[in-house]
C-alpha cells in the first residue's frame, strides 16, 4: 500500500515524507516496542500510540519504513527531526488505534495473520 | 547542462572545463573525424558538384586525384559558378587550393584552434603519407568529445563499483581481522537510547553485511541497550566485535544484577519501572527477542556485581568474504 492510499484510508496527514516511494506490505499495531520488535519485518507499517523517539528507533532497527501515530497525537519536533535524518516516514491519523487499524485493514492492508496462542505467566 | 554538471560532480571533478580540456588534448583527429568521404575529381564538372552536394546534403567536397588531395570545393564556389552560368566548367576552375589541413595524429585541441583561427567550416585530415584520411568539422569534434565523456563516465562508475566491498569484510584482509566498537549507555537516558545500536547497524551495512544480518544484530543490541537504560544502577557498555565469520555483541553493567536469570528470560516477565513502561518498554520481551535474533545468547549475572549479556551472530557463509 502506498503512502497516498494510507492517508486516504485514515484521512490522515504526512508529517515526514518517507525517503523513497515506499509500498508497505502489512501493518503491525502496538504501543509496546518489544512487541513491535518481535514481529517487525521490512516493508511493514508501524501503527502506534507511543509518541516517543523510541518508536522511530524501533523502526530504524527493524527497517520499517513508516511510523503512523494515532488519535491525532502530534509528536515533538525532535522526533520528527530524527525521523527525517534517518529517512523514516511519519504519518498522523485522527482516529483511535482501533479505528485506524480497522480502516487500513478494510482498505486492503493485511496484518500478521493468525499466531499460535502461547501461555504466558 | 545541469545534467552534465551532476555527471562531473559524480566523477569527483570540480570543473567540467578541466575534463573537456584534457579530452581535447587526448583525443586524436583520426578518432573523431569522418573517415568515409565523398570526393570528387578536379576534372569533374561543376554541374556534377551540384548533383553530389544535393544528393549527399553536404556543403563541401574534397577534390582528390589518384588519392592525392588537390583542393576543396564548397557551396560558395558553386554559387560563383552559378552566377557565371559556368556549370560545365571543371572543378579545377573554382576549387580552393589554399588548404587548411589537420594531421590525423594531431590532438583535437590543435584542430579546434585552427578552425577558430582560420574561420573555415572544415579541416581536411591527412595521413602520414599526405593522403586524405578524412574530414573534421566542429560537429565531429563535439560528437567525439561527448562520446569520450560518456566512456570516461562509464569507466569512473565501474571503478567506483569495484572499490566498494562486494562481500562482508572483503576490504579488510589479515590473519585475524576484527573490528571493535564500544559504546557507553547511560541509565534512564531514553533520549539517546538506541544510538549505539543504530551506529552498529550502520557500521555493519557500510562494511558489507546484508540487511537481514544487520537487522538481527540491531534488534538484539537495541533490546540489550534498552535493558541497560531501564534496569542498571549506573548504565553500562555495549561492545560489538565484528569478525568476518561472526559478530559478538556484549552488553555489560555493574549492577544490580539479576536474581533469577531463568525467570527474567520468561516471556512477559518484567521488573521495569513506570517510566520505562511509558517509553514503550517493560513488556517482558527483551531477552526473549534477543534470544530469537541471536544465534547464541549467554547471560551471566550476580546480584550486587552486575550482568553480562553476550549475543553471537553467525555471518552466513555466502555472505562472508571469500578470502
Interface residues (C-beta under 8 A of the other chain):
Chain A: X31 X32 X33 X34 X35 X37 X38 X40 X42 X48 X50 X52 X53 X54 X55 X57 X58 X60 X61 X62 X63 X86 X118 X120 X121
Chain B: X190 X191 X193 X194 X197 X198 X201 X211 X215 X218 X219 X222 X223 X226 X266 X267 X268 X269 X278 X279 X280 X281 X282 X283 X284 X285 X286 X288 X289 X292
